[in-house]
Amino acid sequence: MARHEADREDLLREATALVDRVELRTDAEPDPVVVGFRRDGCGSVYFGAEPVYQFNSSGQLRRGYHGGQLLKAEAGRLIGLTRRRTANQVQLLRDEWDAQRTVAFLLDAHRRLERLRQSLAEGRFTLIGQVVTPASADTWQRDASEPCAAVAGQGAGDAALIQRIARWLESLGALTVAASPHAE
C-alpha cells in the first residue's frame, strides 16, 4: 500500500509486488480498478484509492484500505489502523472492529467484487493496461481451456489474464477474514 494515503496515482506501474496486474475501467465503478496477483497467487483489488482488498492464497481477506483506515486481519478479526502524523513521527491508532461492522464490510466487499466479476464476464470493461511476467503468463495461459469472449478483439494474453481474474473472483465465494495479515 502507498506510504501516503492520497498517493495511489499509478498502481499499474508501482504495484510491483503484484507481478501480474491489469488496470481496467468498468461501468459499475467510477474509478479505474487494478487487479493483480503476487508470485504466490495471492490476489489484490484496488477500486481507485479505496476500497482496497488484499487476499491470502486461501482467498481470505488479509489486508485492505477502507474509510481512511488501513485494515489488517488479526486472529480472524479486522483491525483498523488510522495514521496520525505529528511533527516527528507517524502513529498508527488501533481500532478493533466488532462483528457487526466486519460483516457489513465483508458483504459490501463481496457485492463489489461480484459486480466486477459480472462486468468481466459480460465484457463491460475497458482494458487500460497490464503488466505480466512472461513465466507466469505461460503457466496460466496453458491452463485457460476456453477463450474469454469478454475480451473479443484483445490479444490472447489479455483474454487469458482477464479470464484468470474472473475465475479467481468467482472462487472467492463468501468472504472471510484471515488469521493474519501476511500472504500465505
C-alpha positions in Angstrom: 0.0 0.0 0.0 1.1 3.6 -0.6 3.0 5.3 2.2 0.8 8.3 1.7 -2.9 7.7 1.7 -3.5 10.1 -1.2 -0.6 8.8 -3.3 -2.0 6.0 -5.3 -1.5 7.6 -8.6 -0.1 4.9 -10.8 -0.8 1.5 -9.3 -0.3 -0.3 -12.5 3.3 0.9 -12.7 4.1 1.0 -8.9 2.4 -2.2 -7.5 5.5 -4.3 -8.3 4.6 -6.9 -5.6 1.7 -7.8 -8.0 3.7 -9.5 -10.7 0.6 -9.9 -13.0 -1.8 -7.0 -12.9 -4.3 -5.1 -15.0 -6.0 -1.7 -14.8 -9.4 -1.5 -16.2 -12.5 0.7 -16.3 -16.0 -0.8 -15.8 -19.4 0.8 -16.0 -20.0 -0.3 -12.4 -17.2 1.7 -10.9 -16.4 5.5 -11.1 -12.6 5.0 -10.8 -10.3 2.6 -12.6 -9.8 -0.8 -10.9 -6.5 -2.5 -10.6 -6.5 -6.3 -10.0 -3.3 -8.2 -9.6 -1.6 -11.3 -8.2 1.6 -11.8 -6.2 4.1 -14.6 -7.2 2.4 -16.9 -4.7 -1.0 -16.3 -6.3 -2.4 -14.0 -3.6 -4.8 -11.6 -5.3 -5.5 -7.9 -4.6 -8.1 -5.5 -5.9 -7.9 -1.7 -5.8 -11.1 0.2 -6.5 -9.4 3.6 -7.1 -7.8 4.9 -3.9 -10.2 2.8 -1.8 -11.5 0.4 -1.0 -8.6 -2.0 -1.4 -8.9 -5.7 -0.7 -5.8 -8.0 -0.4 -6.2 -11.7 0.0 -4.1 -14.7 1.1 -3.6 -17.8 -1.0 -6.8 -19.3 0.6 -8.9 -16.4 -0.6 -9.3 -14.9 2.8 -9.1 -11.1 3.3 -5.7 -10.3 4.9 -5.4 -6.5 4.4 -7.3 -3.6 3.0 -8.0 0.0 3.0 -11.4 1.5 3.7 -12.8 4.7 5.1 -9.3 6.2 5.6 -8.2 3.2 7.6 -5.6 0.6 6.8 -7.1 -2.8 7.6 -5.4 -5.9 8.8 -6.5 -9.3 9.7 -5.7 -10.5 13.2 -7.0 -13.8 14.6 -9.9 -13.7 12.2 -10.9 -10.2 13.1 -10.4 -6.9 11.3 -8.3 -4.2 12.9 -8.4 -0.7 11.6 -5.3 1.5 11.7 -5.5 5.2 11.3 -2.4 7.2 10.7 -1.8 10.2 13.0 1.0 12.4 11.9 2.9 14.6 14.3 6.0 16.8 13.6 8.3 13.9 14.5 6.5 10.7 13.8 3.6 8.8 12.4 1.4 6.9 14.9 -1.0 4.2 14.0 -4.1 4.3 16.1 -5.7 0.9 16.6 -9.5 0.3 16.1 -10.7 -3.2 16.7 -13.8 -3.8 14.5 -16.7 -5.6 16.1 -18.5 -8.5 14.4 -21.4 -6.3 13.0 -19.0 -3.8 11.4 -16.9 -6.6 10.0 -19.9 -8.5 8.5 -21.2 -5.3 6.9 -17.8 -4.6 5.4 -17.4 -8.2 4.0 -20.9 -8.1 2.5 -20.1 -4.8 0.8 -16.8 -6.1 -0.4 -18.5 -9.3 -1.8 -21.1 -7.2 -3.7 -18.4 -5.0 -5.2 -16.2 -7.9 -6.2 -19.2 -9.7 -7.7 -20.1 -6.6 -9.8 -16.6 -6.6 -11.1 -16.7 -10.3 -11.9 -20.0 -9.8 -13.8 -18.6 -6.8 -15.7 -15.7 -9.0 -16.8 -17.9 -11.9 -17.7 -20.2 -9.7 -19.8 -17.4 -7.7 -21.4 -18.5 -4.4 -19.9 -15.0 -3.1 -19.3 -12.1 -1.4 -21.0 -8.6 -2.7 -20.5 -6.4 0.3 -19.7 -3.1 -1.5 -19.3 -1.4 -4.6 -17.9 1.9 -5.9 -16.6 2.5 -9.6 -16.9 5.6 -11.6 -16.2 6.5 -14.0 -19.0 6.9 -17.0 -16.7 3.5 -16.7 -15.1 1.8 -15.8 -18.3 3.0 -19.1 -19.8 1.6 -21.1 -16.9 -1.9 -19.5 -16.7 -2.3 -19.3 -20.5 -1.8 -23.0 -20.8 -4.4 -23.5 -18.0 -7.1 -21.4 -19.8 -9.2 -24.1 -21.5 -11.7 -21.8 -23.3 -11.4 -18.4 -24.8 -12.8 -15.5 -22.9 -15.5 -13.8 -25.0 -15.4 -10.8 -22.7 -12.2 -9.5 -24.4 -13.0 -10.2 -28.0 -10.7 -8.2 -30.1 -7.9 -8.2 -27.4 -4.8 -10.3 -27.6 -4.8 -13.9 -26.4 -2.7 -12.9 -23.4 -5.2 -10.2 -22.5 -8.0 -12.6 -22.7 -6.2 -15.2 -20.6 -5.4 -12.8 -17.8 -9.0 -11.4 -17.7 -10.3 -15.0 -17.6 -7.9 -15.8 -14.8 -9.1 -12.8 -12.8 -12.8 -13.7 -13.4 -12.1 -17.3 -12.2 -10.3 -16.1 -9.2 -13.1 -13.7 -8.3 -15.6 -16.4 -8.6 -13.6 -18.7 -6.4 -13.6 -16.2 -3.5 -17.3 -17.1 -2.6 -18.4 -15.8 0.8 -15.6 -13.6 2.2 -13.8 -14.4 5.5 -11.1 -12.7 7.4 -7.7 -14.4 7.6 -5.9 -15.3 10.8 -3.1 -12.8 9.9 -2.2 -10.0 7.5 0.6 -12.0 5.9 0.4 -13.5 2.4 0.3 -17.3 2.9 
